[in-house]
Amino acid sequence: MNDLPKNPYTRHRGFNQRVRIAENKLRDASMRQRRELFDRDFDDCFECGDGDAVVFQLMHTARVEEVEYGYSLLAQGIRFMFSSNLSSDGFPPAWECIAWPQRTLQFEIAGGES
């Protein structure tokens, strides 16, 4: 897999473990009921003071998987979780702002809606 960009967000102890838990739950999301996805273990992945770093890591991993393999269970899980609010890229806008802040800023400067 291509190298992911350096995560610019602060990461706290247990970060990698929380990312793996979130990845696994999102990869399995399409096979579960939505209520099964949103459990305490999943919530904990984003509530340790470094939720933006977790989102950044998940989004970049999903994008790399799609580019390299043409498909990503992780990306599909993210889309499943936010199915009612996706951008034209197929990702949730709030998570895109975290993962690709420069692209979002350039879009806003160009007069687009975010």
C-alpha positions in Angstrom: 0.0 0.0 0.0 1.2 3.5 -0.8 2.6 5.5 2.1 0.0 7.5 3.8 0.6 11.2 4.3 1.9 12.4 7.7 -1.0 12.8 10.0 -0.9 16.5 11.1 -3.2 16.0 14.1 -2.1 15.2 17.7 -2.3 11.6 18.6 -2.6 10.2 22.1 -1.6 6.9 23.7 -3.5 4.0 22.2 -4.0 5.8 18.9 -3.1 2.9 16.6 -5.3 0.5 18.5 -8.3 2.8 18.2 -7.7 3.3 14.5 -7.6 -0.5 14.0 -10.8 -0.9 16.0 -12.6 1.8 14.0 -11.2 0.3 10.7 -12.5 -3.2 11.6 -15.9 -2.0 12.6 -16.3 0.2 9.5 -15.1 -2.7 7.2 -17.8 -4.9 8.6 -20.4 -2.1 8.6 -22.2 -3.1 5.5 -22.9 -6.6 6.9 -24.3 -5.2 10.2 -27.3 -3.2 11.4 -26.4 0.4 11.9 -27.1 0.1 15.6 -24.5 -2.6 16.0 -21.8 -0.3 14.5 -22.4 2.5 17.0 -21.3 0.8 20.2 -19.1 2.0 23.0 -15.9 0.5 21.5 -16.5 2.4 18.3 -17.3 5.7 20.0 -14.2 5.3 22.2 -12.1 5.5 19.0 -13.0 9.1 18.6 -13.2 10.3 22.2 -9.7 10.3 23.5 -8.7 13.8 22.4 -7.5 12.8 19.0 -10.6 12.1 17.1 -9.5 14.3 14.2 -6.3 12.2 13.9 -8.4 9.0 13.8 -10.6 10.4 11.1 -7.6 11.6 9.1 -6.0 8.1 9.3 -9.3 6.3 8.3 -10.0 8.6 5.3 -6.5 8.4 3.9 -6.4 4.6 4.4 -9.7 4.3 2.6 -8.6 6.6 -0.3 -5.3 4.7 -0.8 -7.1 1.3 -0.8 -9.6 2.6 -3.4 -6.7 3.9 -5.6 -4.6 0.8 -5.3 -7.2 -1.9 -5.3 -10.2 -0.3 -6.9 -12.4 -1.0 -3.9 -12.2 -0.5 -0.2 -14.4 -2.1 2.5 -13.3 0.7 4.8 -14.5 3.4 2.3 -17.8 1.5 1.9 -18.2 1.3 5.7 -17.6 5.1 6.0 -20.2 5.7 3.3 -22.7 3.3 5.0 -22.3 5.2 8.3 -23.0 8.6 6.6 -25.3 7.4 3.8 -27.6 10.3 4.1 -24.9 13.0 3.8 -22.1 12.3 1.3 -20.2 14.7 -1.0 -19.8 14.1 -4.7 -16.6 12.2 -3.8 -18.7 9.8 -1.8 -17.3 10.7 1.6 -18.9 12.7 4.4 -18.1 16.4 4.0 -17.3 16.8 7.7 -14.6 14.1 7.5 -13.3 15.5 4.2 -12.6 18.8 5.9 -10.4 17.0 8.4 -8.7 14.7 6.0 -8.1 17.2 3.2 -8.2 20.7 4.7 -6.3 22.3 1.9 -8.6 20.9 -0.8 -11.6 22.1 1.3 -10.1 25.6 1.7 -9.3 25.8 -2.0 -12.9 24.8 -2.8 -14.3 27.5 -0.5 -12.0 30.2 -2.0 -13.2 29.2 -5.4 -16.7 29.9 -4.3 -17.9 26.4 -3.9 -20.2 25.3 -1.1 -18.8 23.0 1.6 
